C-alpha cells in the first residue's frame, strides 16, 4: 500500500487546476490552423494559383485529445494537385515531372509554433 500525507495550503495547486480546466486549446489550434493554411498557400508552387488557394484545415477534439489536419481541395482528373506537386507525377506521354518538397518546410515552423503555443497556454494556466 502506498500512502502520503500533506499539510498546509493547497490554494496554489487548486488555483492552477481551476485555470487549467478553463484552457481554450481549441482557439490555439484554430489560430495555428490558419497560420498553416497561410504558410502552405505561400509555399505552394503555382501557375494558376488554384492549388495555393485551395488549402484549408480542420481541428477536431476527441476525448482529451486534439488534432489538426490540413487539406487541399484542388483535384485534377481525380488526383490531388498538392500531392502531384509534392511527389511528382507521370505525364500522359510517358514522361515524369519531378516533385518538389514544399509542404514539409512550410509546415514545420507551424508545428513548432503549435507546440510552443500549447505549452505556453498550459504553463500559464
N, C-alpha and C positions, 0 to 999 in steps of 0.2 A: 504494500500500500504506500502511496505517495501522498504526503500532506504538506501544506505550508501555511504559515500564518503571516499576517501583515498587520501593521499598526500605522496609525497616522491618517492623514487626509488622502483621499483618492480623488480629490477635486480636479486636479490637472488631467489625470487619466480619463476621468468621466467626461470632462470638457472636450478632450481630444476625440474620444469615441463619438461624442454627440456631433461634433463638426464633421467627422469622417462619414457619418451616416448621411449627411446633407450634401456630400460632394456631387458635383454635376459633371461626371466624367463624360456623359453624352455630349455636352456642349464643347468640351475639349476635343473630343473625337470628331465632331462635325466641323469645327474650325480647321482641324488638321486635314479632314477630307477635302475641304475647299482648297486648302493650300496644295494638296496633292494634285487636284484637278488642274490648278494653275501651273504647277511645275510640269506635269505631263503634257499639257497643251502647248506650253512654250518650248518643250524639247522634241515634240513630235515632228519628224521630217514631213514637209508638206509641199505639195504642188498646188492643190486647190484650197487647203485649209480645212476641209471637211472632217478629216480624221482628227485633227487637232481640236476642232470644236465639238467633237463627239464624246469627250471624256465626262464621266460622272462618277459618283461614289455612293456607297450605301453603308450606313453604320447600323449594326444590329446588336441587341443585348439578348443574351441567353443565360438566364440564371444570374450568376455573378460575373459573367464574362462578357466582354465587349469585343466586337470585331469590326474591321473596316475593310472594304474592298473597293477597288477602282475598276471601272468598266469603260469600254469604248464601243459605241453602238454603230460605228461605220463598218458596214459589211458589203463586200463586192462578190458577186457570184457565190454567195453562201459562206464566204470566208472572211474573218475579221481582218480589216486592213492593218490595224495596230500590230497584230501578230505577224502579218506578212512583212511589215517594215522591220520588226524586231528580229525575226528569224530568217527572213528571206523567202523566196518562192520561185517555183518553176514557171517559165513562160509557156505560152501555147505553142511556140515554135521549137521547143526543146532546150531552150536556154535556161539560165538560172540568174536571178538577181540576188546578190548577197544582202543579208540583213544587216542592220545597224543596231547595236545595243544602246538604245536611248532611254528605255524605261528604267532600268536599274540605276543608272547615275542620277536620273531625275528624281526618283522616289526615295533614294537612300537618305538624303537630308530630311525628308518629311518623316521617315521612320524614326530618325534620331530625335526630331522635334517632338513627335508623339511621346516617345519615351521620356524625354525631359519634362514636357508639359504635364504629363500624368504624374510623374514623380513629384514635381513641384506642387501640384494640386493635393496630392496625398500628404506630403510632409508639411504643407502649410495648414492643413486642417486643424 
